[in-house]
Amino acid sequence: MNNIKKILFLNQMAGPLFRELAEDLSKNFVQKSELYTGHLDTLEYIGRIETLNISKSPLYNRKSKLTRVFSWLKYTFLAFFKMLLVPKETLIFIVSNPPLLGPIAWFVSKVRKISYVVLVYDMHPDTLISFDVLKENSKAVKIWRFINCKVWERASAVYTIGDVMAERLVGQFNVSKTRLGQIGVIPPWADIELIKPISKENNPLTKELKQTDCITVLYSGNMGISHDIDSMLKAAKLLREHANIKFLFIGEGEKWQSAFDFVKNEQLSNVQVLPFQPEERLPYTMALGDISLVALDKGAEGLMVPSKMYYYMAAGSAVIGICQGHNDLEESLLKGNSGLTVLPGDFEQLSKSILRLAEDKNELSRLKENARKSSIEHFSRHACISKLEHSLRTINLLP
């Protein structure tokens, strides 16, 4: 019989998606659940959600490695007391960061016989191994894997955000020891009411950003050192003579200035590089993309899911994924038949793929329609959280 009366959500960086998850799950209980976070956007919702109490935690400080570790430790210390003091009829819902949150939940569960579930966003130490920060056979990795194994096996359920990530997790602990008996997959989602297709004629940014009478190729997001912006720019250069294809880069990061300089130096009239736009313009910038580009870092296969892809799909854009190996980016595109992929660094193939879609209007329209349909059916807030609720009910953790 279900005796869970509320949920304690612990996520120091609980952004909009996790806040929506906590809000929707909390509606299942009469008692008020709690979300303990330091995310500034989420803290603006304090007192605005009837079934969820949002309480302020220490901020996650990204300034240096030392400040990150200190802010993690501070949050974990205070979260520990939160776990110790909640009624026994509380379900504890934790995420994979800070890294010590899992061991603390394991300890509290052991002592107080309280149930907890884990949502794995970050595949550690796998990510650090993939990017050569740690070695697979090092003592630190062996200890880390041992701790992960103990934390996950004692959890009532372990969830992650992609099918390929789930495949990697399965081999790292005895899943049958959890009440769920399998890895649950709850992918990221986009607000399909906010982000949706808007025709060029009805989009107020079309003329302002000079996207009339053309196929717009959009990249929106972080332009970090590991992102394959170079291939996108080189593909744009190869397509400079095709006046009906225009590239629009919107973002920030280490490669933003070099991208801006490349366009200027190469005198590419078919490319604009813009800084991040105000948040209220997001629905319109997303909707400009007929073809949208998303890149998965080399070495991140099966370890990360680029959430920007779901925004593109919600906007009804065909997606070209720059990725390699077995990964969730490609799997999501295949699931909805809403795009295609090219290998990192292969700018010639990227340019050919863009040109093919730009010239085959029927194929482009089909992919755009499929993207929106897939977003609604598989990657909307309702679809994803309903899936999570059903999963939790099967193990008697939701009424």
PEFEN-V857689 format. One record per backbone hydrogen bond with DSSP energy under -0.5 kcal/mol. CO is the residue of the C=O (numbers start at 0). NH is the residue of the N-H. E is the energy in kcal/mol with one decimal. If there is no record, write none. Layout:
# PEFEN-V857689
CO,NH,E + CO,NH,E
This chain:
# PEFEN-V857689
4,30,-0.7 + 5,90,-2.6 + 6,8,-0.7 + 6,33,-2.5 + 7,92,-2.9 + 8,10,-0.6 + 8,35,-2.6 + 9,94,-0.8 + 10,13,-1.1 + 11,37,-2.3 + 12,14,-1.4 + 14,18,-2.5 + 15,19,-2.4 + 16,20,-2.3 + 17,21,-2.9 + 18,22,-2.5 + 19,23,-2.6 + 20,24,-2.5 + 21,25,-2.1 + 22,26,-0.7 + 23,26,-0.6 + 24,27,-1.7 + 25,28,-1.6 + 32,52,-3.1 + 33,8,-3.5 + 33,35,-0.5 + 34,36,-0.7 + 34,54,-2.6 + 35,10,-1.6 + 36,56,-2.4 + 38,42,-2.2 + 39,43,-0.8 + 40,43,-0.7 + 41,44,-2.1 + 42,45,-1.6 + 44,47,-2.4 + 44,48,-0.5 + 47,49,-0.6 + 48,51,-1.1 + 50,32,-2.1 + 51,53,-0.7 + 52,34,-2.7 + 52,54,-0.6 + 54,36,-2.1 + 58,60,-0.7 + 59,61,-0.7 + 63,67,-2.2 + 64,68,-2.3 + 65,69,-2.5 + 66,70,-2.5 + 67,71,-2.4 + 68,72,-2.6 + 69,73,-2.4 + 70,74,-2.2 + 71,75,-2.8 + 72,76,-2.5 + 73,77,-1.9 + 74,78,-2.8 + 75,79,-2.1 + 76,80,-1.1 + 77,81,-1.7 + 78,82,-2.5 + 79,83,-2.0 + 80,84,-1.7 + 81,85,-1.1 + 86,89,-1.4 + 88,4,-3.3 + 88,5,-1.0 + 89,91,-0.5 + 90,7,-2.7 + 90,92,-0.5 + 91,93,-0.6 + 91,116,-2.3 + 92,9,-2.9 + 93,118,-2.2 + 97,100,-1.9 + 98,101,-0.6 + 98,102,-0.5 + 99,103,-1.7 + 100,104,-2.3 + 101,105,-2.6 + 102,106,-2.3 + 103,107,-2.6 + 104,108,-2.7 + 105,109,-2.1 + 106,110,-2.4 + 107,111,-3.3 + 108,112,-1.7 + 114,91,-2.3 + 115,155,-3.0 + 115,156,-0.7 + 116,93,-2.5 + 117,119,-0.6 + 117,158,-3.2 + 118,95,-1.2 + 118,120,-0.9 + 119,160,-0.7 + 120,122,-0.5 + 121,123,-1.6 + 122,126,-2.9 + 124,128,-2.2 + 125,129,-2.7 + 126,130,-1.8 + 127,132,-3.0 + 127,133,-1.4 + 128,131,-1.8 + 134,137,-1.9 + 137,141,-1.9 + 138,142,-2.4 + 139,143,-2.4 + 140,144,-2.8 + 141,145,-2.0 + 142,146,-2.4 + 143,147,-2.6 + 144,148,-2.5 + 145,149,-2.0 + 146,150,-2.7 + 147,151,-3.0 + 148,152,-2.3 + 149,153,-1.4 + 150,154,-0.9 + 155,179,-1.9 + 156,117,-2.2 + 157,183,-2.4 + 158,119,-3.4 + 159,185,-2.9 + 161,165,-2.2 + 162,166,-1.9 + 163,167,-1.7 + 164,168,-2.0 + 165,169,-2.2 + 166,170,-0.8 + 168,171,-2.3 + 169,172,-0.7 + 172,174,-1.3 + 173,176,-1.9 + 174,177,-1.9 + 181,157,-0.6 + 181,183,-0.6 + 183,159,-2.2 + 183,185,-0.5 + 189,191,-1.2 + 189,380,-0.6 + 190,194,-3.4 + 193,195,-0.7 + 198,201,-0.8 + 198,202,-0.7 + 199,202,-0.8 + 201,203,-0.6 + 202,205,-1.6 + 204,208,-2.6 + 205,210,-3.1 + 206,209,-1.4 + 210,213,-0.6 + 213,215,-0.6 + 214,216,-0.5 + 214,245,-2.5 + 215,217,-0.6 + 215,289,-1.8 + 215,290,-2.3 + 216,247,-2.9 + 217,292,-2.8 + 218,249,-2.9 + 220,251,-0.8 + 222,254,-3.1 + 223,226,-1.3 + 226,228,-2.3 + 227,231,-1.0 + 228,232,-2.4 + 229,233,-2.5 + 230,234,-2.2 + 231,235,-2.1 + 232,236,-2.1 + 233,237,-2.0 + 234,238,-1.3 + 236,239,-1.4 + 238,241,-1.9 + 240,242,-1.2 + 241,244,-2.0 + 243,214,-3.8 + 243,245,-0.5 + 245,216,-3.2 + 246,271,-1.9 + 247,218,-2.6 + 247,249,-0.5 + 248,273,-3.6 + 249,220,-2.7 + 250,275,-0.6 + 251,222,-3.6 + 252,255,-1.5 + 252,256,-0.5 + 254,258,-2.2 + 255,259,-2.5 + 256,260,-2.8 + 257,261,-2.3 + 258,262,-2.1 + 259,263,-1.9 + 260,264,-3.2 + 261,265,-2.5 + 262,267,-2.2 + 263,266,-0.6 + 266,268,-1.0 + 267,270,-1.2 + 269,246,-3.5 + 271,248,-3.0 + 271,273,-0.5 + 273,250,-2.0 + 277,280,-2.2 + 278,281,-1.6 + 280,283,-0.9 + 280,284,-2.4 + 281,285,-2.6 + 282,286,-1.2 + 283,287,-0.7 + 284,287,-0.7 + 284,288,-0.5 + 285,288,-1.0 + 287,289,-0.5 + 289,317,-2.1 + 290,217,-2.8 + 291,319,-2.9 + 293,321,-3.0 + 294,296,-0.5 + 296,299,-2.1 + 299,302,-2.3 + 299,303,-1.4 + 302,122,-0.7 + 304,306,-0.9 + 305,308,-1.5 + 306,309,-1.3 + 306,310,-0.7 + 307,310,-0.7 + 307,311,-2.0 + 308,312,-2.3 + 309,313,-1.9 + 310,314,-1.9 + 311,316,-1.9 + 312,315,-1.5 + 317,291,-3.1 + 318,320,-0.6 + 318,339,-2.0 + 319,293,-1.9 + 320,322,-0.8 + 320,341,-2.3 + 321,295,-2.7 + 324,326,-0.7 + 326,330,-1.7 + 327,331,-2.3 + 328,332,-1.8 + 329,333,-2.6 + 330,334,-2.3 + 331,335,-1.3 + 332,336,-0.7 + 332,337,-1.9 + 337,318,-1.8 + 339,320,-2.7 + 341,322,-2.1 + 342,345,-1.7 + 344,346,-1.7 + 345,349,-1.9 + 346,350,-2.4 + 347,351,-2.1 + 348,352,-2.4 + 349,353,-2.3 + 350,354,-2.5 + 351,355,-2.5 + 352,356,-2.0 + 353,357,-2.4 + 354,358,-2.0 + 355,359,-1.7 + 358,360,-1.0 + 359,363,-2.4 + 360,364,-2.6 + 361,365,-2.2 + 362,366,-2.4 + 363,367,-2.3 + 364,368,-2.5 + 365,369,-2.4 + 366,370,-2.3 + 367,371,-1.9 + 368,372,-2.3 + 369,373,-2.9 + 370,374,-2.2 + 371,375,-2.1 + 372,376,-2.5 + 373,377,-2.9 + 373,378,-1.1 + 374,378,-0.7 + 378,189,-1.5 + 379,383,-2.5 + 380,384,-2.5 + 381,385,-2.0 + 382,386,-1.5 + 383,387,-1.7 + 384,388,-2.8 + 385,389,-2.4 + 386,390,-1.9 + 387,391,-2.5 + 388,392,-2.1 + 389,393,-1.6 + 390,394,-0.7 + 391,394,-0.5 + 391,396,-2.8 + 391,397,-0.5 + 392,395,-1.8
